[in-house]
Amino acid sequence: MTPRVVLDPDIPEKARAVLAANARLLPPPSVPPPRPRLGGRGLGTVALAAVQAPIWVYLPALACWQYGKRAKIAGIVAEAVVIAPIAVSGFYGLAVNVLFGLPLQIIAFIAVLVLSGEPELPRLIRRHKDGYIRPEELDGPAPALLDRAQAAVDAVTGSEVNREGLLDEVRNTVTLPRQLWDVAQTLAELSRLNVEQRERTMGLSTPRVVEALRPQRKALNLATESVIKRVEALERYAARTRAADQALLELRALQNLAEGNDAYRDLLARTVRDDLAIAEIDDLTERARRIEEALHDSVEQARRAGLSLVPQAS
């Protein structure tokens, strides 16, 4: 797997969805798109507004047709209002339309011009330039660690027990994105300091340089060990979740088998009629009970593994 862009969970959901959908287009945070003059409005925008203004005034049904059902109905009603004077009064109705349509065109031109401008993606990139971390910014073991963290989170959020709501207490939708963001931030900072350190030493590894680097290297190693422990905690949570998933599948399979127990019981009672046959059916029921207990234990262990992550998110 290749690690993905990580987004700050504090970014509004709609903006986060747009950024995630255009992850390949995100530039390094240090070089966000420049703010365009006049909000990105140029001669092309003015020409577009000039063309659209009369359409909105005289052909509102056509202008509204690309939007939802309500907009279409409103456009048809507005079109009827535009056509009615012409149908009733002919030339005079047309003259009235033109007379009152000119100021409306000016209003429509200004409205289209105001609503046009810079595309959404560059604006969001500039606004949230510190709210995403790209895998390309990471070096050394950082990309692999981020990949492991994302795989663990994906395993939890995509699990059957999570979809069934059996892990609700862990608040996965809140805790896990925050954990992933914290891991990505730490890995990005470690990568930045590693690159900065290489640049400052100019590639030298003399005894004096190595000795001067010792405190810095120790700090980097301690931080790396700390983030590795957090990734391993996420992986333990994912492992517990997979075990709970397996127990849930086994329970469902045995429940499906148990639904046919009565038919088998009747069949054996008609043919064998001995205690051994009843004992075999009862054994299936007992196995289902044990699997159900194992499921509850697995879910509880997964919950505990997830809850152990919560204090670290503060």
N, C-alpha and C positions, 0 to 999 in steps of 0.2 A: 504494500500500500504506500501511497504518497501522502504525506501530511497535507491538510487543507488549511486555508486561511482561517484564523481564529478571530472572532469578533467580540468586542466588549458587550457583555449582556445588558449593560445599561443603555445601549443605543436603542431607540424606539424600534418596535418590532417591524414596522413597515420599512423603515430605512435599512434595518439589518437584512431584510429579505432582498432588497434591491442590491445591496453590497455583496451579499453571498451569491446572488445570481450572476454577478459580474466580477467574480473573484479574480479572473485572469487579467482583467483590465485595471486592477488596483495598482497604482504606482507606489514606490517607496514612500513612507510617511514624511520623509525629509523633503520630498519634491512634489507636493500636491499641486493640482491644476491652479494656475493663477486666476485671480478674480477678474472676470472679463469687464471691459468698459460697458457702461449702460446696461449691465445685466446680461450681456451677450446679444443685445439687440443691434443689428446692423441694417444695411439697406435691404437685404433680403427679407428681414422681419417686417420692415415698413411696407415693402411691396406685398407681402403675404397679407398683412392687415388690411391694406387698401383693396385687395381682391375679395377678401372674406367679408368686409363690412357690408357691401350691398347684398351679398347672399343672405346674411343674417337678417337684413331688413326686409327684402322683397321675396326671398325664398326660404323662410324659416323652416318649412317642412324638410327641405333638402339639407339644411344645415344641421338640424336635430336628428336626422335619420341614422347617423352613425352612433348615437348614444342609446340609452336604455328605452324601455317601453314607455315610461312616463314622458321622457323627453320627446319621443316620436308623437305622442298624443298632443302634447303642448305645441309642437311644431305645426301639426295639422290644424289645430285650432287657430294659431297665429296666422297661418296661411289663409284660412277662411276669412279672417278679419281684413287681411290685405286685399284679397280678391273681391270681397263683397262690394265696396264702393265702386269699383270698376264695373262690376256686373250690373249694378243698379243705375249708375249715373253715366256710364260710358266715359267720354272724354273728360268730363268734369271730375269724375271719380279718379281718373288717372292723374289729373292735375293736382288733386288734393293729396294723392299718394306721393307724388314727387315732392310737393311742397313740404309735407310733414316728414317725408322720408329722409330729406337732406340732413336735418339735425340728428335724426336717429342714426344715420350712417356715420356721422362724426363721433357719436357716443360709442357705436359698435367698433369703429376704428380704434379709438382710445382703449376700449376694453380688451380687444384682441392684442393690441400692442403691449398692454400691461401684463396680460396673462402669458404672453410669449417671452422668450428670452433664453437664459442658460438652461441646458438640459438637466434633468434631475441627477444623473449619476455624477458629473463633475461637481455639482453643488454639494452632494452628500459626501463625496470624497474629501472635499475641502473642509466641510464642517466636522467630519469625524476622522480627521487624518491621524489622530492618536488613538483611534478606537479599533484598529485592526493590526494584526501581525501576520506577515506573509512568511511561508516556509523558506523563501529565498533569502530572508534576512538571517537565517540561522546557519551556524556552521558547527563542525565537530560532531559530537554525539547528540546535539540538540534536535536535529530533524527526526532522528530515530526515537528519541524520548517523546517528542510531540506526537509522532505517529502512534506510539504505544498508548499514550493518554487518550487520544481520539478514538482508537479502537476499543479501549475499555469503556468509554462513555457510550459509544455506539452500541456495544453489547448490552449495556444496562437499559438504555432507552428503547432499544429494539426488542427487548425480551418479552416473552408472553406474560410473565408475572407482572411486568410493569404495565403492559397494555390492559391487563385485567384489574389493575388498581391495587394489587397486593403489596406494593411498595410505596404507597402514598405517604406514609409517615416520613419518609426520607426526603420528600419534596424534591424529587429529581429534577423537575423543570427549573428549579431555582438554584439548587446546590451544585449540580454537575456543570452547567455552563460557567458558573463563577470559578469553580475549581480549574476548569480547562483554561480559562482566561488567565488565572494566576500562574498556572504552569507556563503558558506561552509567554507571559511577560517576563518571568524569571529567565527562561531560556533565551529570549531576545536580549536581555541585559547581559547575560553571560557571554553570548556571542559577540555583542558589541565590545565588551571589555577585552575579550580575547583578541579581536581584531586590533583594537587600540593598543594593546600590549605589544603585539607583533610589530606594529608601526613604530612604536617608541623605541623598541630595542634594535630596530633596523636589521633584524635577522641575526644579531650577535648572540652568542651563547658562551661568552667567556666566563671564567669563575666569578669575577666581580659582578657581571650582569646577572648571572644566575643567583648569586647571593642577594642582590638588590631585589630580585623578583620574588624571593622566597615568601615574604608576607602576602604579596598579592596572589601568588599561586595558591597559598594555603586558603585564603579567603574564597578564591574561585572554586577550589576543590570542595570546601565545606558547603558552599551554595549548591554545587552540582550534586553532592550526596543528598542534600535536603530535598531537592526537586525529584531525585530518583526515588526517594522514599515516598513522596507524594504520588508519583506515578504508580509505584508498586501497590500503594493503598487502593488506588482506583482499579488496578488489575485484580486485587483480591476481591473487591466488591463485584467486579464483573464475573469472576469465577464463582462466587456464591450465587449470583443471579442465574448463571448457566445451570448450576446444580439444582436450583429451585425450579427452573424451566423443565429440566429433565424429570424431576419428581412430579411436576404438574402433568406432563405428558403421560407418565406411567399411571398416574391416578386416573386420568381420563380413559386410558386404554382399559384399565381394570373395571372402571364404571361401565364402559361399553360392554365388556364381557359379562358383568354382573346383571345387566338388563336381560340377558338370555338365560339366567340361572333357573328361572321357574320352568322354562320349557325343558331344560336338561334334567331338572329334578323330576318332573312328571315322566319324562322318557325313562329315566333310570328306575323310577318307582314302578313303572309298568313292566319293565323287563327284568331288572335284577332284584329289586325289593330287598336290599340288605343294608346293613349299617355302613358298609364300606362306600357305597355309592353316595349316601348322604354326607359322609365325612369328606369325600372329595369335593363336593360342591361347597360345603362349609369352609373347606380350606381356601377356596378361591375368595370367599367373602373375607376371611381373615387376612389374606394377602392384601386385599384392597384396603382393609383397615390399617395395616402396617404402612402401606405406601402413603396413605393419607396422612398418617402421623409424620412420616419422613418429609412429606411436602411442607407441613406446618413448621417442622424444624428447619428445613432449608430456607423457607421464606423468612423465618425469624433471624437466622444467621445472616442472610442477605441484608435485612433491615439493619442489623447491628453494624455490619461492615459499612453500610452507607452512612449511618448516623455518626460513625467515627470520623467521617470527613467534614461534618458540619462545623465543628469549632474552628477548623483551619480556614474556613471561608470568611471569617470575621476580620 
